[in-house]
């Protein structure tokens, strides 16, 4: 929409981080590098499924660590 991939990536990262604040500020801000990598990957490949699957794996690991 903006014609600027870097701006789109920053907005994407900001939105994704914003809905992880329920985990606390430190955890949410810790996701910035991961979501930046996701944004770059999506920009280069146009594929979302690998990112969705990766997010599911990270969530599964987090759930298993809580036990």
MODELLER restraints for C-alpha pairs under 7 A, 6 or more apart:
rsr = mdl.restraints
at = mdl.atoms
rsr.add(forms.Gaussian(group=physical.xy_distance, feature=features.Distance(at['CA:9:A'], at['CA:36:A']), mean=6.98, stdev=0.5))
rsr.add(forms.Gaussian(group=physical.xy_distance, feature=features.Distance(at['CA:9:A'], at['CA:39:A']), mean=5.51, stdev=0.5))
rsr.add(forms.Gaussian(group=physical.xy_distance, feature=features.Distance(at['CA:13:A'], at['CA:32:A']), mean=6.47, stdev=0.5))
rsr.add(forms.Gaussian(group=physical.xy_distance, feature=features.Distance(at['CA:13:A'], at['CA:35:A']), mean=5.51, stdev=0.5))
rsr.add(forms.Gaussian(group=physical.xy_distance, feature=features.Distance(at['CA:13:A'], at['CA:36:A']), mean=6.07, stdev=0.5))
rsr.add(forms.Gaussian(group=physical.xy_distance, feature=features.Distance(at['CA:17:A'], at['CA:28:A']), mean=5.59, stdev=0.5))
rsr.add(forms.Gaussian(group=physical.xy_distance, feature=features.Distance(at['CA:17:A'], at['CA:29:A']), mean=6.72, stdev=0.5))
rsr.add(forms.Gaussian(group=physical.xy_distance, feature=features.Distance(at['CA:17:A'], at['CA:31:A']), mean=6.55, stdev=0.5))
rsr.add(forms.Gaussian(group=physical.xy_distance, feature=features.Distance(at['CA:17:A'], at['CA:32:A']), mean=6.67, stdev=0.5))
rsr.add(forms.Gaussian(group=physical.xy_distance, feature=features.Distance(at['CA:20:A'], at['CA:28:A']), mean=5.13, stdev=0.5))
rsr.add(forms.Gaussian(group=physical.xy_distance, feature=features.Distance(at['CA:21:A'], at['CA:28:A']), mean=5.15, stdev=0.5))
rsr.add(forms.Gaussian(group=physical.xy_distance, feature=features.Distance(at['CA:38:A'], at['CA:51:A']), mean=6.50, stdev=0.5))
rsr.add(forms.Gaussian(group=physical.xy_distance, feature=features.Distance(at['CA:42:A'], at['CA:48:A']), mean=6.36, stdev=0.5))
